[in-house]
Amino acid sequence: MKNLITTIFLIGILSVFLIFISETEKTKEVLEVYTPTKIGIDIDKNKTISNEEIFCIEGVESFSLEPSEEFYNNNSKQYNLTNEDFISLGYLAQEFATNTILHKKVSFSPTSKITNECKFANIKINNLEYKDILLNSGFGVNGNKIGNIENFRNKLEKAKKLHLVVLNHHSNKYHTLDCKFGKLAHDAIILPKRQLPKNAKPCNFCFKQQLKKKKTFKYKKDFDIFNIPNIPTPPLVLTQGDIALYFTDFTHKLKPDNTCSSLVCTEFVKLTNQANESIDIAIFGYEDVPKVTEALKKAKDRGVKIRFVYDENYNTDKTYYSANDIIKKLSTVSKSDRNESITNSNYLMHNKFIIFDKKIVYSGSMNFSKNGLSGYDQNDVAVIKSKEIANLYEKEFNQMIAGHFHKEKEKHNTTNTFKLLNSNIEVYFSPQDKTSNRIIEIIKNSKKSIYVPTFLITHSEISNELIKAHKRGVEVKIIIDANNVYTRNSKHQILRNNGIPLKVENYAGKLHSKTMVIDGKYIILGSMNFSNSGENKNDENLLIIENSKLAHNYETFFKYLWAMIPDKYLKHNPKAESKESIGSCTDGVDNNFNGKIDKQEESCK
């Protein structure tokens, strides 16, 4: 009898344990709280959020820092709320949501509702409906009715005491919430006035304006002085096994800096800090970014061997980057492509790849400058963990460090195709691999779509193949950089004349990607522009990644960029430094390389 009771007891304990494990497996961690009603759930448990993992909460709206115009208009009138009330309530609501759900385990059941922004789902935390938690907090609204009016009034009273301001870290000035200069800063944040740094100074314009009659809040003008479309930003990092893709979003980074706050920069610093043996750097050049420099110094101090290959003009006074000497001094050996031949020296060592410990490759379109590392320019970076791929890059690097550049390099006699879990990866180097042959082959076989965000297109054969694809019914869309419509051999007008939708970007930074996404299957990216020089003269590298999940997510990012550029630029070409190019008249950059900056430029006056 005792044995039977013991057995029953153990079975009961085991059942409870199995139920606990089962319930735990069903819950997933919230990694992002974009707004109180839009969150990122780590379904794949890979510590990143893809488009498929972004969910909006069914059956509830909420005050937020970026309310929709409809939500603003409905509730501002009904509850007699000012613009400052709205933003202050949004600030508290974001704080509440973050404290409630960020990094917590939740269960979720998707509904049938899907928009371009997200999928909808019912979310539970600790067996409580998150929707009900939000409604009861006083921040949630259902059917234009606040969920708990008493809590709302308490929150509103607290919100009115916040005295929020906009702090510009760069100038260390703070602004009123509706100041037109407050939103100019790329790194502006909203915070209570009491939390300001002691040395922060008030903006002369808006605090003088406060003494005058308060102006009426105009939703579209004051929420977005640049008329930037209010479209949710898709994920800027995608992962699949040992591959991670990083994007920079130049539509919201309107001024460069050297703080190393972008994902592309922090990832480079992280990999540098983790390196134990070697870092081989092949980049166009370097502009000092303190956190990058410091990470490289620490790597050298702990015994990591650094080697450095870079571009140098025959006339060294024309070498574009000024801080190459910083990395040269940290390197055990360094080599530029400059030699006795003026012609060869004026070809470009245009690579942007780094090899860590002979097992990780960091490569893409990004230059190691303030514009690139801050995310001010639009770029793509791939981080690939593979000893085999790193070994091929190492062979290419070794040719250059030995002084063999451009047409003096030899073609590698080892395989350039690799299998990484669900991905097939091909690696090509210019000028020895005649890379356009493979690009054209993939375009010829395309069936559905070709999306091209690129710095320029001057390559005749690639342009012709894109036109052929368009004429046989493939959806072809192209975005190019504003400066390069004036490039001598630009094919943009030929492509337009043949019916291909082609937009010229209208933002301050460069669209510096050199990318194609084909049939939701292939991603082509790297340092090589789609040009004759990129293929046949310069030192370049290019990756072709065959992975449907990554490609579909990249398509989403491309469509976001496309939507952020007005349709009028399908026909009209904005000047790179003008009032048409958002942020270009206030970024402190000579965007069109004519020696004039911001208000010195006629088109900015």
Sequence and secondary structure as in RCSB ss.txt:
>XXXX:A:sequence
MKNLITTIFLIGILSVFLIFISETEKTKEVLEVYTPTKIGIDIDKNKTISNEEIFCIEGVESFSLEPSEEFYNNN
SKQYNLTNEDFISLGYLAQEFATNTILHKKVSFSPTSKITNECKFANIKINNLEYKDILLNSGFGVNGNKIGNIE
NFRNKLEKAKKLHLVVLNHHSNKYHTLDCKFGKLAHDAIILPKRQLPKNAKPCNFCFKQQLKKKKTFKYKKDFDI
FNIPNIPTPPLVLTQGDIALYFTDFTHKLKPDNTCSSLVCTEFVKLTNQANESIDIAIFGYEDVPKVTEALKKAK
DRGVKIRFVYDENYNTDKTYYSANDIIKKLSTVSKSDRNESITNSNYLMHNKFIIFDKKIVYSGSMNFSKNGLSG
YDQNDVAVIKSKEIANLYEKEFNQMIAGHFHKEKEKHNTTNTFKLLNSNIEVYFSPQDKTSNRIIEIIKNSKKSI
YVPTFLITHSEISNELIKAHKRGVEVKIIIDANNVYTRNSKHQILRNNGIPLKVENYAGKLHSKTMVIDGKYIIL
GSMNFSNSGENKNDENLLIIENSKLAHNYETFFKYLWAMIPDKYLKHNPKAESKESIGSCTDGVDNNFNGKIDKQ
EESCK
>XXXX:A:secstr
 HHHHHHHHHHHHHHHHHHHHHHHHH EEEEEEEETTEEEE TTSSSS  GGGEEEETT EE  SS  HHHHHHH
HHHTT  HHHHHHHHHHHHHHHHHHHTT EEEEEEEEEE SS EEEEEEETTEEHHHHHHHHT EEETTEES HH
HHHHHHHHHHTT EEEEETTTTEEE TT TTGGG TT EEEEGGGS TT EE HHHHHHTTS      HHHHH T
T         SEEEETTEEEEE  TTT  S  SS  SHHHHHHHHHHHH SSEEEEEES B   HHHHHHHHHHH
HTT EEEEEE   SSGGG S S HHHHHHH SEEEES  S HHHHHS B  EEEEETTTEEEEES  BSHHHHTT
 SB EEEEEE HHHHHHHHHHHHHHHTT  GGGS    S  EEEETTEEEEEEEETTT THHHHHHHHHT  SEE
EEEES B  HHHHHHHHHHHHTT EEEEEE GGGGGSTT  HHHHHHTT  EEE  BSS B  B EEETTTEEEE
ES  BSHHHHHTSBEEEEEEE HHHHHHHHHHHHHHHHHS GGGGT    SSSTTSBTTTSSS  TTSSS  GGG
SGGG 
